[in-house]
Amino acid sequence: MRILFMVQGEGRGHLTQAISLGQILRSAGHDIVASMVGSSPGRIIPAFFEEQILAPVIQIDAPNIIYNAQNGGMNLQKTVFTHISNLPKYLRSLRHIHQCIEQIKPDLIISFYETYGGLYNVMYRSKIPMVCVAHQYLLLHPKFVFPEKSRFNQLLINLNSRSTSWLSAKRLALSFREIQNEEKFGVSVVPPLLRQEVVNLVPKKGNYFLVYMTHHSLSHQIIHWHLANPETPIHCFWDNPDASEEFIFDETLTFHRINGRKYLEMLAGCEALVTTAGFESVCEAMYLGKPVMMVPVPNHFEQECNAIDGVISGAGITSKSFDLSVLLDYLPRHVDQSEKFRSWYKHGRFIFINEIDDLGRKYNLNSRSVTNPESVKTDQKDLTSIS
């Protein structure tokens, strides 16, 4: 089948999931003909994605979360206001998506929690089946454990998850652990998606903590703890566009620009990972047997849910701040879950191929492949993003 990806570009998780699923589907004879990625001001699509997706990348102006500069938390009011004020631009993006799909003519669309996925289906009544893949769809599962007293937030996040997958043929919910499917809720639970680069790594225990944050405004917390504990080596990856590739704060604290290969190499050799509760980062650490301290971004309900689910799955602990003393206290009692996690993950290739092939048979999709890959590259000249 000719398959088009739609990928939410915020953070790293959805991008790496797309790379991983692309690797799986190509091995089964399918073609990834293009990848549409939602982008926003101040957000740069990492170079590793364009290098590893092996398909034309089409940038689309998309909504994104606005963070407070002071504490790194989500600014809900500003986020909503920005989305409303940019509505005409987003409508143009939807038209552009439609034009690209009309030109590419894929057999199947796979959306990685891209905001436009469900909206496109509703507005254009596309006859092309869409599969929606994300950890967020697990929150629709009746057995998912939410934070206490969060009924309103549950309604909001599940409304968003449903809106990204309106009229989709299937929802695949990525999970840290195996959970029984609930088809009547429209959710099929599947293993995480990890890039082959992660699977190929050989883990070893180092003497440094590795930190990954979704927004560089959170870095002041790391610096504050480090100044009081300079004996603990820390390597931190951030998205600061104004910083150099490697910013050496002092002898035991270094900040790195996001670099997929470098990050994975350092993850394989660290003592533990500290991350802002992104699903993908926690999965990579669990596969490599690295304890995790998950620090949800303030006012970011989805990450609060990820952290609770990660603790239940044995990934590590959760904290409200980047106080690494909490991690130091936890490490002696951590129980390695890598063997159990790897067993669940290894079922993934068969499950994903089977899900896509079943869908192909159900919709009688064309199984043709791209006979001239260069023609796809040429088409990309006409698939420019909206300014």
C-alpha positions in Angstrom: 0.0 0.0 0.0 0.9 3.6 -0.5 0.8 5.1 3.0 0.8 8.8 4.0 1.8 9.8 7.5 0.4 12.8 9.4 2.5 13.5 12.5 2.2 15.9 15.4 5.5 17.8 15.5 5.4 19.0 19.1 7.9 17.1 21.2 9.9 14.1 20.0 7.6 11.1 20.7 5.3 11.2 17.7 8.2 11.8 15.4 10.1 8.8 16.6 6.9 6.6 16.6 6.4 7.5 12.9 10.0 6.5 12.1 9.6 3.2 13.9 6.3 2.3 12.2 7.8 3.3 8.9 10.6 0.8 9.4 8.1 -1.9 10.3 5.7 -1.2 7.4 8.5 -1.0 4.8 9.8 -4.4 6.0 6.4 -5.8 5.1 6.4 -4.3 1.6 4.5 -1.1 2.1 5.6 2.4 0.9 5.6 5.5 3.0 5.1 8.1 0.2 5.2 11.3 2.3 5.0 12.6 5.9 3.0 15.7 6.8 4.3 17.3 10.1 2.6 19.9 12.1 5.0 22.8 12.9 4.7 26.1 14.7 6.8 29.2 15.3 9.9 28.4 17.4 9.6 24.7 16.7 12.2 23.2 14.4 11.6 19.7 13.0 14.7 17.8 14.3 17.2 16.8 11.6 17.0 13.1 12.7 13.4 12.9 11.5 14.1 14.2 8.0 17.1 11.8 7.8 15.3 8.7 9.0 11.7 8.9 7.8 13.0 8.2 4.2 10.1 10.1 2.6 9.3 13.7 1.6 8.5 15.8 4.6 5.7 18.4 4.2 5.5 21.0 7.0 2.0 22.2 8.0 1.2 25.2 10.3 -0.5 23.6 13.3 -1.7 24.5 16.8 0.8 24.0 19.6 1.0 24.4 23.4 2.1 27.8 24.7 4.3 27.6 27.8 4.9 30.1 30.6 8.4 31.6 30.4 8.7 31.7 34.2 8.0 28.1 35.3 7.8 26.2 32.0 4.2 25.2 32.7 1.4 25.2 30.1 -0.4 28.5 29.7 -3.9 27.3 28.9 -5.4 30.8 28.5 -2.7 31.9 26.0 -2.8 28.6 24.2 -6.6 28.8 23.6 -6.4 32.5 22.6 -3.6 31.8 20.1 -5.5 29.0 18.6 -8.6 31.1 18.1 -6.7 34.0 16.6 -4.9 31.7 14.2 -8.1 30.0 13.1 -7.9 31.4 9.5 -4.3 30.1 9.2 -5.3 26.7 10.4 -8.2 26.5 7.9 -5.7 27.3 5.1 -3.6 24.4 6.4 -6.5 22.0 6.1 -7.0 23.1 2.5 -3.3 22.6 1.9 -3.5 19.1 3.4 -6.4 18.3 1.1 -4.5 19.5 -1.9 -1.5 17.4 -1.0 -3.6 14.3 -0.4 -5.4 14.8 -3.7 -2.0 15.0 -5.4 -0.3 12.1 -3.6 -3.3 9.7 -3.7 -2.4 7.4 -0.8 -4.2 4.2 -0.2 -4.1 4.7 3.6 -3.4 7.6 6.0 -1.8 7.0 9.4 -2.1 9.9 11.9 0.2 10.2 14.9 -2.1 12.3 17.1 -2.0 15.1 14.5 -4.7 17.7 15.3 -5.8 17.9 11.7 -6.5 14.2 11.3 -10.1 14.0 12.5 -10.9 17.6 11.3 -9.8 16.6 7.8 -12.0 13.5 7.8 -15.0 15.6 8.9 -14.5 18.6 6.6 -13.6 16.7 3.4 -15.3 13.4 4.0 -12.3 11.6 2.8 -12.8 8.1 1.5 -9.2 7.2 2.3 -9.2 5.1 5.6 -7.2 6.6 8.5 -5.5 4.8 11.3 -4.8 6.9 14.4 -1.8 5.9 16.5 -0.9 7.4 19.9 -0.5 6.6 23.6 -3.2 9.2 24.3 -5.9 6.8 22.9 -5.2 4.5 25.9 -6.9 7.1 28.1 -10.1 6.1 26.4 -9.7 2.6 27.8 -12.0 2.0 30.8 -9.2 0.5 32.9 -6.9 3.5 32.6 -5.9 5.0 36.0 -6.3 8.8 36.1 -5.1 11.3 38.7 -7.5 11.8 41.5 -10.2 14.5 41.2 -9.5 15.0 37.5 -13.0 14.4 36.0 -13.1 17.6 34.0 -9.6 17.2 32.7 -10.4 13.6 31.7 -13.3 14.9 29.6 -11.2 17.5 27.9 -8.3 15.2 27.0 -10.5 12.5 25.8 -12.5 15.0 23.7 -9.3 16.0 22.1 -8.3 12.4 21.4 -11.7 11.7 19.8 -11.4 14.9 17.7 -8.0 13.9 16.3 -9.5 10.5 15.3 -13.1 11.4 14.1 -14.3 9.0 11.4 -11.0 7.0 11.6 -11.1 3.3 10.7 -9.1 2.3 13.8 -7.4 3.7 17.0 -4.2 2.0 18.1 -3.4 2.8 21.7 0.3 2.5 22.5 0.9 1.1 26.0 3.8 0.5 28.4 2.2 -2.9 29.3 -0.2 -5.4 27.9 -3.9 -4.5 28.6 -6.9 -6.3 27.3 -8.5 -4.7 24.2 -11.8 -2.9 24.5 -13.2 -2.9 21.0 -16.5 -1.5 22.0 -14.6 1.6 23.1 -12.9 1.8 19.7 -9.4 1.1 21.3 -6.9 -1.6 20.3 -4.0 -1.8 22.8 -0.6 -2.3 21.1 3.0 -2.3 22.2 5.2 0.8 22.0 7.0 1.8 18.8 10.8 2.0 19.2 13.3 2.9 16.5 15.7 0.1 15.4 18.5 2.3 16.8 17.1 1.8 20.3 16.8 -1.9 19.9 20.4 -2.1 18.6 21.9 -0.3 21.7 23.9 -2.2 24.3 23.1 -0.6 27.7 25.8 0.0 30.3 25.6 1.8 33.6 27.3 5.1 33.7 27.8 7.7 36.5 25.7 10.5 35.1 22.0 11.5 35.0 20.5 12.2 31.6 17.8 14.8 31.4 15.4 15.4 28.6 12.9 18.3 28.6 10.2 19.4 26.2 10.9 23.1 26.7 14.1 24.9 27.5 12.4 27.2 30.0 12.5 24.3 32.5 16.3 24.4 32.6 16.5 26.8 35.5 15.3 24.0 37.8 18.2 21.8 36.7 20.7 24.6 37.2 19.3 25.4 40.7 19.7 21.7 41.8 23.1 21.4 40.2 24.5 24.4 42.0 23.7 22.8 45.3 24.9 19.3 44.1 27.9 19.9 41.8 29.3 16.4 42.4 26.6 14.7 40.3 27.4 14.7 36.5 24.4 15.8 34.4 23.8 15.8 30.7 20.7 17.7 29.6 19.0 17.8 26.2 16.8 20.8 25.4 15.2 22.6 22.5 16.8 26.0 23.0 17.2 27.5 19.5 19.5 30.2 20.7 22.0 27.8 22.3 25.0 26.2 20.6 25.0 22.4 19.9 26.8 21.9 23.2 26.7 24.4 26.0 29.1 23.5 28.8 27.7 25.2 32.0 30.6 23.8 34.1 32.6 20.6 34.6 29.6 18.5 35.6 26.6 20.1 33.7 26.3 20.2 30.0 23.3 21.1 27.8 22.9 19.6 24.3 20.7 20.6 21.4 18.3 17.8 20.5 20.2 15.2 18.5 18.6 11.8 18.1 21.7 9.7 17.7 23.7 11.5 20.5 20.7 11.3 22.9 20.3 7.5 22.4 24.0 6.9 22.9 24.0 8.9 26.2 20.7 7.1 27.3 22.4 3.7 26.8 25.3 4.8 29.1 23.5 6.8 31.8 22.7 5.8 35.4 19.1 7.1 35.1 16.8 9.3 33.0 14.9 12.4 34.1 12.2 13.4 31.7 9.1 15.5 31.4 6.9 12.4 31.3 6.8 12.0 27.5 5.7 8.5 26.6 8.4 7.7 24.1 11.3 8.7 26.3 10.0 6.5 29.1 9.6 3.6 26.8 13.2 3.9 25.5 14.5 4.0 29.1 12.4 0.9 30.1 13.7 -1.1 27.1 17.3 -0.3 28.2 16.7 -1.0 31.8 17.2 2.6 33.0 15.3 4.0 36.0 13.2 7.0 35.2 12.1 10.1 37.2 9.1 11.6 35.4 8.4 15.3 35.9 5.1 16.3 34.3 5.1 19.8 32.8 3.0 22.0 35.1 -0.7 22.2 34.0 -0.1 19.5 31.4 -2.7 16.8 32.3 -1.6 14.4 29.7 1.9 14.2 31.2 0.4 13.7 34.7 -1.4 10.7 33.3 1.7 9.4 31.6 3.6 9.6 34.9 1.0 7.6 36.8 0.8 5.0 34.1 4.7 4.8 34.1 4.8 4.3 37.8 2.2 1.5 37.6 4.2 -0.1 34.8 7.4 -0.1 36.9 9.3 2.6 35.0 10.3 4.6 38.1 9.0 7.5 40.1 7.2 10.8 39.5 8.1 14.2 40.9 6.6 17.7 40.6 10.0 19.3 40.1 13.5 18.6 38.8 14.7 17.9 42.4 17.1 15.1 41.5 17.5 14.2 45.2 14.2 12.4 44.9 15.8 10.2 42.2 18.9 9.6 44.3 16.8 8.3 47.1 14.7 6.1 44.8 17.5 4.3 42.9 18.4 1.7 45.6 14.9 0.2 45.5 14.3 0.3 41.7 13.3 -3.1 40.2 14.4 -3.5 36.6 11.4 -4.1 34.3 13.4 -4.4 31.0 12.8 -8.1 30.4 9.1 -7.9 30.8 8.9 -4.7 28.7 11.0 -6.2 25.9 8.8 -9.3 25.8 5.7 -7.0 25.3 7.5 -4.9 22.7 8.6 -7.8 20.6 5.0 -8.7 19.9 4.7 -5.3 18.2 5.9 -6.0 14.7 3.4 -8.8 14.2 0.6 -6.8 15.7 1.1 -3.7 13.7 1.5 -5.5 10.3 -1.5 -7.6 11.1 -3.6 -4.5 12.0 -2.7 -2.7 8.8 -3.0 -5.8 6.5 -6.5 -6.6 8.1 -7.5 -3.0 7.3 -6.2 -3.4 3.7 -8.4 -6.5 3.2 -11.4 -4.9 4.8 -11.3 -1.8 2.5 -9.9 -3.7 -0.5 -6.9 -1.3 -0.6 -4.5 -1.3 -3.5 -1.3 -3.2 -2.6 0.7 -1.5 -5.4 4.1 -0.1 -4.5 5.9 3.0 -5.8 7.6 2.0 -9.0 9.6 5.2 -9.3 10.6 6.7 -5.9 12.2 9.6 -7.7 8.8 10.8 -8.8 7.7 11.2 -5.2 10.8 13.3 -4.5 10.0 15.5 -7.6 6.4 15.9 -6.4 7.7 17.4 -3.1 8.6 20.6 -4.9 4.9 21.3 -5.2 4.1 20.3 -1.6 5.4 23.4 0.2 4.2 24.4 3.6 1.9 27.4 4.1 3.7 30.4 5.4 
